[in-house]
Amino acid sequence: MGPSLARRARLPGTAVRSAAVSAATSPETPPETSLVPPDDAVAPVRHPEAPAPGTPLGAHYDHCFGCGQALPHGLHLQAHAGEGVSVTAEFTVKPQHQGAPGLAHGGVLTSALDETLGSLNWLMHSIAVTGRLETDFLLPVPVDTVLHLDARCTAVHGRKIYSDAVGRIGGPKGPIAVRAKAVFIEVKVEHFIDNGRKEEIEAAMEDPDQVRRARAFEVNP
Ligand SMILES: CCCCCCCCCCCCCC(=O)SCCNC(=O)CCNC(=O)[C@H](O)C(C)(C)COP(=O)(O)OP(=O)(O)OC[C@H]1O[C@@H](n2cnc3c(N)ncnc32)[C@H](O)[C@@H]1OP(=O)(O)O
């Protein structure tokens, strides 16, 4: 085996330079975002009409890579409401989710965490998108493994929703294989209408259940 990267001689002209540090920000250099809620963040509140603990949450969109049933290669993740603002979910790693031979791809595992964390927002009747998501990969996850996910919202600050999740293997009480922290940002339905590709938006708008569910969350804060 060749030398590790750390021990390899540096090639001419490839010296690493630090980026200039500047206090100024612009769209190209947005301010650093934090996964730690500020001191004046508040506890999350479960919506009175949130589904009872144990209720399957279903898919928020049939073509969602995480929870939809319409995509053959999607995760088909099934989430259930938990106590407070928490959810549990299961995701079975399929051959189409491999990175290394026989092992789940890290990005796919992060998607499963993202989807589970995102479903927490439905318990608060809030529509939100992922702003920041940080994943730790602690154990390799083989194909055919069931990943048992457990997520909870920890704090809310304005439109920012802070949450964390773990994914266990070998059973719901097995060792933690992956864990994540996230900040979701609350948005209006217009976020999707204004930014999504026209054909999918039009199809979604023709689905009365899809629109009713999204709009109901906005008028029933
Ligand atoms: C037809 C209907 C269909 C409905 C379907 C529902 C589907 C649900 C889908 C779920 C799918 C599953 C999930 C997915 O996969 S969602 C897909 C992945 N995520 C995205 O595509 C989001 C892309 N980003 C954006 O659109 C914008 O940047 C957003 C909307 C996020 C903010 O831009 P906006 O201009 O609106 O907000 P603002 O700049 O005034 O900031 C407001 C506050 O937020 C803070 N902040 C901002 N960014 C970040 C960040 N990155 N980390 C931490 N914090 C951040 C910011 O500091 C400020 O804080 P403060 O200063 O107030 O303290």
The ligand as an SDF file (V2000), in Angstrom:
LIG
                    3D

 63 65  0  0  0  0  0  0  0  0999 V2000
  -47.6070   22.2390   -3.4670 C   0  0  0  0  0  0  0  0  0  0  0  0
  -47.2450   22.1830   -2.0730 C   0  0  0  0  0  0  0  0  0  0  0  0
  -46.2160   21.1180   -1.6980 C   0  0  0  0  0  0  0  0  0  0  0  0
  -45.7540   21.1330   -0.2350 C   0  0  0  0  0  0  0  0  0  0  0  0
  -44.8030   20.0280    0.0480 C   0  0  0  0  0  0  0  0  0  0  0  0
  -44.0570   20.1650    1.3830 C   0  0  0  0  0  0  0  0  0  0  0  0
  -42.8260   19.3480    1.2920 C   0  0  0  0  0  0  0  0  0  0  0  0
  -41.8950   19.4220    2.4860 C   0  0  0  0  0  0  0  0  0  0  0  0
  -40.5360   19.0140    1.9730 C   0  0  0  0  0  0  0  0  0  0  0  0
  -39.5910   18.4820    2.9970 C   0  0  0  0  0  0  0  0  0  0  0  0
  -38.4600   17.7610    2.2440 C   0  0  0  0  0  0  0  0  0  0  0  0
  -37.4260   17.1650    3.1620 C   0  0  0  0  0  0  0  0  0  0  0  0
  -36.4000   18.1620    3.5650 C   0  0  0  0  0  0  0  0  0  0  0  0
  -35.5400   18.5900    2.3970 C   0  0  0  0  0  0  0  0  0  0  0  0
  -34.8010   17.8380    1.8480 O   0  0  0  0  0  0  0  0  0  0  0  0
  -35.7090   20.1960    1.8900 S   0  0  0  0  0  0  0  0  0  0  0  0
  -34.5620   20.3420    0.5000 C   0  0  0  0  0  0  0  0  0  0  0  0
  -33.2120   20.8910    0.8720 C   0  0  0  0  0  0  0  0  0  0  0  0
  -33.2530   22.2500    1.3290 N   0  0  0  0  0  0  0  0  0  0  0  0
  -33.4240   23.3100    0.5030 C   0  0  0  0  0  0  0  0  0  0  0  0
  -33.6140   23.1740   -0.6880 O   0  0  0  0  0  0  0  0  0  0  0  0
  -33.3630   24.6760    1.1300 C   0  0  0  0  0  0  0  0  0  0  0  0
  -32.6450   25.6530    0.1940 C   0  0  0  0  0  0  0  0  0  0  0  0
  -32.4630   26.9360    0.8800 N   0  0  0  0  0  0  0  0  0  0  0  0
  -33.3980   27.9050    0.7950 C   0  0  0  0  0  0  0  0  0  0  0  0
  -34.3760   27.8030    0.0800 O   0  0  0  0  0  0  0  0  0  0  0  0
  -33.1830   29.1290    1.6520 C   0  0  0  0  0  0  0  0  0  0  0  0
  -31.8160   29.3100    1.9170 O   0  0  0  0  0  0  0  0  0  0  0  0
  -33.9780   29.0620    2.9990 C   0  0  0  0  0  0  0  0  0  0  0  0
  -35.4830   28.9640    2.7060 C   0  0  0  0  0  0  0  0  0  0  0  0
  -33.5270   27.8560    3.8410 C   0  0  0  0  0  0  0  0  0  0  0  0
  -33.6830   30.3240    3.8220 C   0  0  0  0  0  0  0  0  0  0  0  0
  -33.9230   31.4320    3.0460 O   0  0  0  0  0  0  0  0  0  0  0  0
  -34.8930   32.6380    3.5240 P   0  0  0  0  0  0  0  0  0  0  0  0
  -34.5820   33.8090    2.6650 O   0  0  0  0  0  0  0  0  0  0  0  0
  -36.2920   32.1770    3.5820 O   0  0  0  0  0  0  0  0  0  0  0  0
  -34.4670   32.8590    5.0310 O   0  0  0  0  0  0  0  0  0  0  0  0
  -33.4100   33.9020    5.6250 P   0  0  0  0  0  0  0  0  0  0  0  0
  -32.1460   33.8980    4.8740 O   0  0  0  0  0  0  0  0  0  0  0  0
  -34.1300   35.1830    5.8360 O   0  0  0  0  0  0  0  0  0  0  0  0
  -33.1250   33.2200    7.0620 O   0  0  0  0  0  0  0  0  0  0  0  0
  -34.1390   33.0410    8.0350 C   0  0  0  0  0  0  0  0  0  0  0  0
  -33.4590   32.5220    9.2830 C   0  0  0  0  0  0  0  0  0  0  0  0
  -32.9540   31.1940    9.0050 O   0  0  0  0  0  0  0  0  0  0  0  0
  -31.5260   31.1670    9.1840 C   0  0  0  0  0  0  0  0  0  0  0  0
  -30.9510   30.3260    8.1190 N   0  0  0  0  0  0  0  0  0  0  0  0
  -31.1010   30.5060    6.7990 C   0  0  0  0  0  0  0  0  0  0  0  0
  -30.4480   29.5380    6.1440 N   0  0  0  0  0  0  0  0  0  0  0  0
  -29.8800   28.7440    7.0860 C   0  0  0  0  0  0  0  0  0  0  0  0
  -29.0940   27.5920    7.0350 C   0  0  0  0  0  0  0  0  0  0  0  0
  -28.7110   27.0520    5.8750 N   0  0  0  0  0  0  0  0  0  0  0  0
  -28.7250   27.0240    8.1790 N   0  0  0  0  0  0  0  0  0  0  0  0
  -29.0850   27.5390    9.3680 C   0  0  0  0  0  0  0  0  0  0  0  0
  -29.8200   28.6550    9.4930 N   0  0  0  0  0  0  0  0  0  0  0  0
  -30.2170   29.2430    8.3680 C   0  0  0  0  0  0  0  0  0  0  0  0
  -31.0590   32.5920    9.0380 C   0  0  0  0  0  0  0  0  0  0  0  0
  -29.8300   32.7730    9.7280 O   0  0  0  0  0  0  0  0  0  0  0  0
  -32.2180   33.3480    9.6760 C   0  0  0  0  0  0  0  0  0  0  0  0
  -32.0860   33.2530   11.0670 O   0  0  0  0  0  0  0  0  0  0  0  0
  -32.3950   34.5520   11.9720 P   0  0  0  0  0  0  0  0  0  0  0  0
  -31.5210   35.6360   11.4360 O   0  0  0  0  0  0  0  0  0  0  0  0
  -33.8670   34.8290   11.7760 O   0  0  0  0  0  0  0  0  0  0  0  0
  -32.0680   34.1300   13.3670 O   0  0  0  0  0  0  0  0  0  0  0  0
  1  2  1  0
  2  3  1  0
  3  4  1  0
  4  5  1  0
  5  6  1  0
  6  7  1  0
  7  8  1  0
  8  9  1  0
  9 10  1  0
 10 11  1  0
 11 12  1  0
 12 13  1  0
 13 14  1  0
 14 15  2  0
 14 16  1  0
 16 17  1  0
 17 18  1  0
 18 19  1  0
 19 20  1  0
 20 21  2  0
 20 22  1  0
 22 23  1  0
 23 24  1  0
 24 25  1  0
 25 26  2  0
 25 27  1  0
 27 28  1  0
 27 29  1  0
 29 30  1  0
 29 31  1  0
 29 32  1  0
 32 33  1  0
 33 34  1  0
 34 35  2  0
 34 36  1  0
 34 37  1  0
 37 38  1  0
 38 39  2  0
 38 40  1  0
 38 41  1  0
 41 42  1  0
 42 43  1  0
 43 44  1  0
 43 58  1  0
 44 45  1  0
 45 46  1  0
 45 56  1  0
 46 47  1  0
 46 55  1  0
 47 48  2  0
 48 49  1  0
 49 50  1  0
 49 55  2  0
 50 51  1  0
 50 52  2  0
 52 53  1  0
 53 54  2  0
 54 55  1  0
 56 57  1  0
 56 58  1  0
 58 59  1  0
 59 60  1  0
 60 61  2  0
 60 62  1  0
 60 63  1  0
M  END
$$$$
